[in-house]
Amino acid sequence: MGNVGAFAPIRDYVETLVHPSAQQDTLTAGRHRAFIAPRLIGGVVALAALPFYLIVRGTPSSAEFVVFGWPAVPIFSACFLSRTGDCESAHLISALALAVFALIAAVSTGGVGSYAVAWLVVAPLEAVLSASRRVIAMASTAALGIVAALVLLGALHLLPARGGQGGSALAALGIASAVLYAAALALAAENLARSRSSLLQAQEDRYRLLAHTMTDVITRHGPDGDVLFASPGAEALFGVPIPALHGRGLLQRVHVADRPAYLMALGDAAALSESRSAEFRVCRDGGSERSNAAPFVRIEMQCRPLDQTTGASSVKASGDVVAVLRQVTRREQKESSFERTRTQFDPAKKPLRKSA
């Protein structure tokens, strides 16, 4: 609890940096937080460590100056995302900055054999969190281009020689920082995956609750009309286990005289990609507990193509149909009873009494 309380102000501050356009979606807001927090905190920590390094090391070389000056770029990219809300551009800026940093550091420390080349591997990993193929392609192309440039410069003997003991210390620092940065990216990816899994689980729980509480039955049919899926309400409506309705199970329970209308509605919905409706009678198993129930119930079915329901834009449709079934017998009985009651008490429809 103490650790949670200690990090609460940082978490709250990062939350205020999330762009308003991203706060409406939980997953998008989590992606923004995963981008802003490590870059902002890591950049500030790296810049704060610069004075201590100067005390121990003395006057920095040009390569060391680049290493300690680079954390300003992640801070800039985090501020850019906070101001604009453009996650794709922010990831692109951060990935390209990593590639440019690796190029400058590698040129100063020995070329393609430099420790800074490890940062070229981190650049595409940085782009992965953007969930954009364009950003990933650009970051990977930039990394490969820099490798080719370093090889070419090395072949032309235009690169300086590697440093001595100081260069070894700087190499250790550069590799360690690359590993830590990659670890931060891995933690961010794991956090996003966990958030996405939690959201999907919550959404699945809501759909499951809705499916168990709604009185209407949702079914999915193949192109030939076979039942592929039936919601939990089907068991209460038809009085049989749901597996008994799969395949031709539901068709076999439809009244023989109503089967053409049932099959025609499903067939037209699949073939014509249009919504169709039909009413038919279905045999319901009552058993001993339903001895007083009617052997047939009247069902109203509204069906439409699955591709139209899900908004799929594929050229080749699946041919499956989604249907919503509800019992209309009770409704018709209520309407008939209401009509008889209205006729009975309506003065205009009462027969006139003969006067004596």
C-alpha positions in Angstrom: 0.0 0.0 0.0 2.9 2.3 0.7 4.4 1.9 -2.7 1.0 2.5 -4.3 0.6 5.7 -2.3 4.2 6.8 -3.3 3.5 6.3 -7.0 0.0 7.7 -6.9 1.1 11.4 -7.5 3.2 10.3 -10.6 0.3 8.2 -11.9 -2.1 11.1 -11.4 0.2 13.5 -13.1 0.7 11.2 -16.1 -3.1 10.8 -16.3 -3.4 14.6 -16.7 -1.0 14.5 -19.6 -3.3 12.1 -21.7 -4.9 14.0 -24.5 -8.6 14.6 -24.1 -9.4 12.8 -27.4 -7.8 9.6 -25.9 -9.6 9.7 -22.5 -12.9 8.5 -24.0 -11.4 5.1 -24.8 -9.8 3.0 -22.1 -7.4 1.1 -24.4 -6.3 4.2 -26.2 -5.8 6.1 -22.9 -3.7 3.1 -21.7 -1.6 3.2 -24.8 -1.0 7.0 -24.3 0.0 6.4 -20.7 2.4 3.6 -21.7 4.1 6.0 -24.1 4.3 9.1 -21.9 5.3 7.6 -18.6 8.5 5.7 -19.4 9.8 8.4 -21.7 9.1 11.3 -19.4 10.4 9.5 -16.3 13.4 7.9 -18.0 14.4 11.2 -19.7 14.2 13.2 -16.5 16.2 10.5 -14.6 18.9 10.4 -17.3 19.2 14.2 -17.3 19.3 14.2 -13.5 22.2 11.7 -13.6 24.3 13.9 -15.9 25.8 16.1 -13.1 26.9 13.0 -11.1 28.5 11.5 -14.2 30.4 14.7 -14.9 31.7 14.7 -11.3 33.1 11.1 -11.7 34.1 11.3 -15.4 35.1 14.9 -15.9 34.6 16.7 -19.1 32.5 14.6 -21.5 33.5 13.7 -25.0 31.3 14.3 -28.0 29.9 10.8 -27.9 29.1 11.1 -24.2 27.5 14.4 -24.8 25.2 12.7 -27.4 24.3 9.9 -25.0 23.3 12.3 -22.2 21.6 14.8 -24.6 19.5 12.2 -26.3 16.9 11.8 -23.3 15.6 15.2 -24.2 14.1 13.7 -27.4 11.8 11.2 -25.5 10.7 14.0 -23.3 9.8 16.0 -26.5 7.9 13.1 -28.0 5.9 12.6 -24.8 5.0 16.3 -24.8 4.1 16.1 -28.5 1.7 13.2 -27.8 0.2 15.0 -24.8 -0.4 18.2 -26.9 -1.6 16.6 -30.2 -3.0 13.2 -29.3 -1.3 11.8 -32.5 0.0 8.5 -31.2 1.3 7.3 -34.6 3.4 10.4 -35.2 4.7 10.4 -31.6 5.9 6.8 -32.0 7.5 7.7 -35.4 9.4 10.6 -33.9 10.6 8.5 -31.0 11.7 5.6 -33.3 13.5 7.8 -35.8 15.2 9.7 -32.9 16.5 6.3 -31.6 17.8 5.5 -35.1 19.5 8.9 -35.5 21.0 8.6 -32.0 22.4 5.2 -32.9 23.9 6.6 -36.1 25.6 9.6 -34.3 26.9 7.4 -31.5 28.1 4.7 -33.8 30.0 7.1 -36.1 31.7 8.5 -33.0 32.6 5.1 -31.5 33.8 2.8 -34.2 31.0 2.2 -36.8 29.1 -1.0 -37.3 31.0 -2.7 -34.4 30.0 0.0 -31.9 27.8 -0.6 -28.9 25.4 2.0 -30.3 24.3 -0.5 -33.0 22.2 -2.2 -30.3 19.9 0.8 -30.3 19.1 0.1 -34.0 17.4 -3.1 -32.8 15.4 -1.1 -30.2 14.0 1.3 -32.9 11.7 -1.2 -34.6 10.6 -2.5 -31.2 9.7 1.1 -30.3 7.5 1.2 -33.4 5.7 -2.0 -32.6 3.7 -0.3 -29.8 2.3 2.2 -32.3 0.2 -0.7 -33.9 0.9 1.0 -37.2 2.5 -0.8 -40.1 3.6 2.4 -41.6 5.6 3.4 -38.5 7.1 -0.1 -38.2 8.1 -0.1 -41.9 9.7 3.4 -41.6 11.5 2.6 -38.4 12.8 -0.7 -39.8 13.9 1.0 -43.1 15.7 3.7 -41.2 17.5 1.1 -39.1 18.6 -0.9 -42.1 19.7 2.2 -43.9 21.8 3.3 -41.0 23.5 -0.2 -40.9 24.2 0.1 -44.6 25.7 3.6 -44.2 27.9 2.4 -41.3 29.2 -0.5 -43.4 29.9 1.8 -46.3 31.7 4.4 -44.1 33.7 1.6 -42.5 34.8 0.3 -45.9 35.9 3.8 -46.9 37.9 4.1 -43.6 36.0 7.3 -42.7 35.2 6.2 -39.1 37.3 6.9 -36.0 39.0 4.1 -34.1 37.4 2.7 -31.0 38.2 4.3 -27.7 40.2 2.9 -24.8 39.1 2.4 -21.2 36.8 5.4 -21.4 35.2 3.9 -24.5 34.7 0.6 -22.7 32.9 2.3 -19.9 30.7 4.3 -22.3 30.0 1.0 -24.3 28.8 -0.6 -21.1 26.6 2.3 -20.3 25.2 2.4 -23.8 24.4 -1.3 -23.9 22.9 -1.3 -20.4 20.7 1.7 -21.3 19.6 -0.1 -24.5 18.6 -3.2 -22.5 16.8 -1.1 -19.9 14.9 0.8 -22.6 14.0 -2.5 -24.3 12.8 -3.8 -20.9 10.6 -0.7 -20.5 9.1 -1.3 -24.0 8.4 -5.0 -23.1 6.7 -3.9 -19.8 4.6 -1.4 -21.7 3.6 -4.1 -24.3 2.7 -6.5 -21.5 0.7 -3.8 -19.7 -1.2 -3.0 -22.9 -1.9 -6.7 -23.5 -3.2 -7.1 -20.0 -5.4 -4.1 -20.4 -6.7 -5.4 -23.7 -7.4 -8.8 -22.2 -9.3 -7.2 -19.3 -11.4 -5.2 -21.6 -12.2 -8.2 -23.7 -13.1 -10.2 -20.7 -15.4 -7.5 -19.3 -17.0 -7.2 -22.7 -17.5 -10.9 -22.9 -19.0 -10.9 -19.4 -21.5 -8.2 -20.4 -22.5 -10.1 -23.5 -22.8 -13.3 -21.5 -25.0 -11.6 -18.9 -27.2 -10.1 -21.7 -27.5 -13.5 -23.4 -28.6 -15.2 -20.2 -31.1 -12.5 -19.1 -32.8 -11.6 -22.4 -35.9 -13.4 -23.4 -35.2 -13.3 -27.1 -33.2 -16.1 -28.6 -30.3 -15.4 -30.9 -29.3 -18.2 -33.4 -26.7 -18.4 -36.1 -27.4 -20.5 -39.2 -25.2 -21.8 -42.0 -26.0 -21.3 -45.7 -28.2 -24.5 -45.6 -30.2 -23.3 -42.6 -28.4 -25.6 -40.0 -28.1 -24.1 -36.5 -24.5 -23.3 -35.7 -25.1 -21.4 -32.4 -28.1 -20.7 -30.1 -28.1 -18.4 -27.1 -28.9 -19.7 -23.6 -32.5 -18.5 -23.8 -33.2 -21.2 -26.4 -33.3 -23.9 -23.7 -36.1 -22.1 -21.8 -38.0 -21.3 -25.0 -38.0 -24.7 -26.6 -37.7 -26.8 -23.5 -34.7 -28.9 -24.8 -30.9 -28.6 -24.3 -29.2 -26.3 -26.7 -27.2 -29.0 -28.4 -30.5 -30.6 -29.5 -31.2 -27.6 -31.6 -27.9 -27.6 -33.5 -27.8 -28.8 -37.1 -31.3 -29.8 -38.2 -32.5 -30.0 -34.6 -34.5 -26.7 -34.8 -35.9 -27.5 -38.3 -37.2 -30.9 -37.1 -39.1 -29.1 -34.3 -40.8 -26.6 -36.7 -44.3 -27.5 -37.7 -44.4 -29.3 -41.1 -46.7 -26.8 -42.6 -44.5 -23.9 -41.5 -41.1 -25.3 -42.6 -41.2 -23.8 -46.1 -41.7 -20.3 -44.6 -38.9 -20.9 -42.1 -36.4 -22.2 -44.7 -37.4 -19.5 -47.3 -36.7 -16.7 -44.8 -33.2 -18.1 -44.0 -32.5 -18.9 -47.6 -33.5 -15.4 -48.9 -31.5 -13.7 -46.2 -28.4 -15.7 -47.1 -28.8 -15.5 -50.9 -30.1 -12.0 -51.3 -28.2 -10.4 -48.4 -31.4 -8.8 -47.1 -33.3 -9.0 -43.9 -36.3 -11.4 -43.8 -38.9 -12.3 -41.2 -41.2 -15.2 -40.7 -43.7 -16.7 -38.2 -43.9 -20.4 -37.6 -44.9 -22.9 -35.0 -42.3 -24.9 -33.0 -42.9 -28.0 -30.9 -41.7 -27.5 -27.4 -40.9 -30.4 -25.1 -42.8 -29.9 -21.8 -42.1 -33.1 -20.0 -43.8 -33.7 -16.7 -43.1 -30.2 -15.5 -44.8 -28.7 -18.6 -47.8 -31.0 -18.8 -50.1 -28.0 -19.1 -48.0 -26.2 -21.7 -49.2 -26.0 -25.3 -47.4 -28.5 -27.6 -46.6 -25.8 -30.1 -45.5 -22.2 -29.6 -45.7 -19.5 -32.3 -42.3 -18.0 -33.0 -41.5 -14.7 -34.8 -38.1 -14.7 -36.5 -36.1 -11.7 -37.8 -33.0 -12.8 -39.7 -30.3 -11.0 -41.6 -26.9 -11.9 -43.1 -24.0 -12.2 -40.6 -21.7 -10.1 -42.8 -24.3 -7.3 -42.7 -24.7 -7.6 -39.0 -20.9 -7.5 -38.2 -20.2 -4.8 -40.9 -17.7 -7.1 -42.7 -16.4 -5.6 -45.9 -15.0 -8.7 -47.5 -15.8 -9.4 -51.1 -16.8 -13.0 -50.4 -19.6 -13.3 -47.9 -19.7 -16.2 -45.5 -23.4 -17.0 -46.2 -24.2 -17.4 -42.5 -27.4 -15.8 -41.1 -28.1 -14.4 -37.7 -31.7 -14.6 -36.4 -33.6 -13.3 -33.5 -36.5 -15.5 -32.3 -39.2 -14.5 -29.8 -42.4 -16.2 -28.7 -45.5 -14.3 -29.9 -48.3 -16.7 -28.5 -48.6 -14.8 -25.2 -48.6 -11.5 -27.0 -51.4 -12.5 -29.3 -53.4 -13.9 -26.4 -53.0 -10.6 -24.6 -54.0 -8.6 -27.6 -57.0 -10.8 -28.2 -58.0 -10.5 -24.5 -57.6 -6.8 -24.6 -59.7 -6.6 -27.8 -62.6 -8.6 -26.2 -62.4 -6.5 -23.1 -62.5 -3.3 -25.1 -65.5 -4.5 -27.1 -67.3 -5.5 -24.0 -67.0 -2.2 -22.3 -67.1 0.1 -25.3 -70.5 1.8 -25.3 -70.4 2.3 -29.0 -70.2 -1.4 -29.6 -72.8 -2.5 -27.1 -76.2 -3.5 -28.5 -79.0 -1.0 -27.8 -81.6 -2.1 -25.2 -85.2 -2.0 -26.3 -87.4 0.4 -24.5 -90.3 -1.0 -22.6 
